[in-house]
Amino acid sequence: MTALTPAAAADRTGVSIDTLRYYEREGLIGPIRRSGGGRREYSEDDVFWIGLVTCFREAGLGIADLRGFVAILRAEHSPQERVAFLRERRAALEQRVAALRQAMQVLDEKIAYYS
């Protein structure tokens, strides 16, 4: 197993070291293994989780939502509960996408009007 330094994990995942620490503090990733000297060592599994959390954050899920999802996963809830959680968040994301499309349409109309 390859252990990544915080800098290497940040580079691989595209987030800052501060964000990695924040995710760990919030219980969204980890616990992160520590070396004998106390330095964080990230595994491939940690990198996967960081990517998942980052994807969900970019999709508009808040920290509370992410904590809820992590709790569902860690408590080994049923697949139906996991799917229900994800479907609810997907529906909310679809509403945001529709609102963004509407806003883009208005902007396109204004661009055409002023052109």
TAVEN-V911906 format. One record per residue. N is the residue number from 1. SS is DSSP state (H for helix, E for strand, L for the rest). PHI is phi in radians with two decimals (NA if undefined). NEAR is the number of other C-alpha atoms within 8 Angstrom. Layout:
# TAVEN-V911906
n=N ss=SS phi=PHI near=NEAR
n=N ss=SS phi=PHI near=NEAR
This chain:
# TAVEN-V911906
n=1 ss=L phi=NA near=4
n=2 ss=L phi=-1.58 near=5
n=3 ss=L phi=-1.73 near=8
n=4 ss=E phi=-1.78 near=10
n=5 ss=L phi=-1.24 near=10
n=6 ss=H phi=-0.97 near=11
n=7 ss=H phi=-1.12 near=8
n=8 ss=H phi=-1.17 near=8
n=9 ss=H phi=-1.13 near=11
n=10 ss=H phi=-1.09 near=12
n=11 ss=H phi=-1.11 near=9
n=12 ss=H phi=-1.13 near=7
n=13 ss=H phi=-1.70 near=9
n=14 ss=L phi=1.36 near=6
n=15 ss=L phi=-2.04 near=8
n=16 ss=L phi=-1.37 near=8
n=17 ss=H phi=-1.08 near=9
n=18 ss=H phi=-1.06 near=6
n=19 ss=H phi=-1.14 near=8
n=20 ss=H phi=-1.03 near=12
n=21 ss=H phi=-1.11 near=8
n=22 ss=H phi=-1.07 near=8
n=23 ss=H phi=-1.02 near=10
n=24 ss=H phi=-1.18 near=12
n=25 ss=H phi=-1.03 near=7
n=26 ss=L phi=-1.41 near=9
n=27 ss=L phi=1.38 near=9
n=28 ss=L phi=-1.46 near=11
n=29 ss=L phi=-2.31 near=11
n=30 ss=L phi=1.60 near=8
n=31 ss=L phi=-1.20 near=6
n=32 ss=L phi=-1.46 near=10
n=33 ss=E phi=-1.12 near=8
n=34 ss=E phi=-2.07 near=9
n=35 ss=L phi=-1.30 near=8
n=36 ss=L phi=-1.01 near=5
n=37 ss=L phi=-1.54 near=5
n=38 ss=L phi=1.56 near=6
n=39 ss=L phi=-1.41 near=8
n=40 ss=E phi=-1.14 near=10
n=41 ss=E phi=-2.28 near=12
n=42 ss=E phi=-1.63 near=14
n=43 ss=L phi=-1.68 near=10
n=44 ss=H phi=-1.09 near=9
n=45 ss=H phi=-1.09 near=7
n=46 ss=H phi=-1.07 near=11
n=47 ss=H phi=-1.07 near=12
n=48 ss=H phi=-1.03 near=8
n=49 ss=H phi=-1.10 near=9
n=50 ss=H phi=-1.07 near=11
n=51 ss=H phi=-1.09 near=9
n=52 ss=H phi=-1.13 near=8
n=53 ss=H phi=-1.07 near=10
n=54 ss=H phi=-1.10 near=8
n=55 ss=H phi=-1.06 near=8
n=56 ss=H phi=-1.12 near=10
n=57 ss=H phi=-1.11 near=10
n=58 ss=H phi=-1.14 near=7
n=59 ss=L phi=-1.43 near=7
n=60 ss=L phi=1.73 near=7
n=61 ss=L phi=-1.27 near=10
n=62 ss=L phi=-1.45 near=7
n=63 ss=H phi=-1.07 near=8
n=64 ss=H phi=-1.08 near=6
n=65 ss=H phi=-1.07 near=8
n=66 ss=H phi=-1.14 near=12
n=67 ss=H phi=-1.04 near=11
n=68 ss=H phi=-1.08 near=8
n=69 ss=H phi=-1.15 near=10
n=70 ss=H phi=-1.06 near=9
n=71 ss=H phi=-1.10 near=8
n=72 ss=H phi=-1.09 near=11
n=73 ss=H phi=-1.19 near=9
n=74 ss=H phi=-1.24 near=7
n=75 ss=L phi=-1.49 near=6
n=76 ss=L phi=0.95 near=6
n=77 ss=L phi=-1.13 near=9
n=78 ss=L phi=-1.20 near=6
n=79 ss=H phi=-0.98 near=6
n=80 ss=H phi=-1.11 near=6
n=81 ss=H phi=-1.17 near=9
n=82 ss=H phi=-1.14 near=12
n=83 ss=H phi=-1.12 near=8
n=84 ss=H phi=-1.05 near=8
n=85 ss=H phi=-1.02 near=9
n=86 ss=H phi=-1.15 near=8
n=87 ss=H phi=-1.12 near=8
n=88 ss=H phi=-1.07 near=8
n=89 ss=H phi=-1.19 near=9
n=90 ss=H phi=-1.15 near=8
n=91 ss=H phi=-1.06 near=8
n=92 ss=H phi=-1.12 near=8
n=93 ss=H phi=-1.15 near=10
n=94 ss=H phi=-1.06 near=8
n=95 ss=H phi=-1.12 near=8
n=96 ss=H phi=-1.12 near=8
n=97 ss=H phi=-1.09 near=8
n=98 ss=H phi=-1.09 near=8
n=99 ss=H phi=-1.13 near=8
n=100 ss=H phi=-1.15 near=8
n=101 ss=H phi=-1.09 near=8
n=102 ss=H phi=-1.08 near=8
n=103 ss=H phi=-1.10 near=8
n=104 ss=H phi=-1.13 near=8
n=105 ss=H phi=-1.10 near=8
n=106 ss=H phi=-1.09 near=8
n=107 ss=H phi=-1.07 near=8
n=108 ss=H phi=-1.05 near=8
n=109 ss=H phi=-1.12 near=8
n=110 ss=H phi=-1.19 near=8
n=111 ss=H phi=-1.07 near=8
n=112 ss=H phi=-1.10 near=7
n=113 ss=H phi=-1.12 near=6
n=114 ss=H phi=-1.50 near=5
n=115 ss=L phi=-1.40 near=4
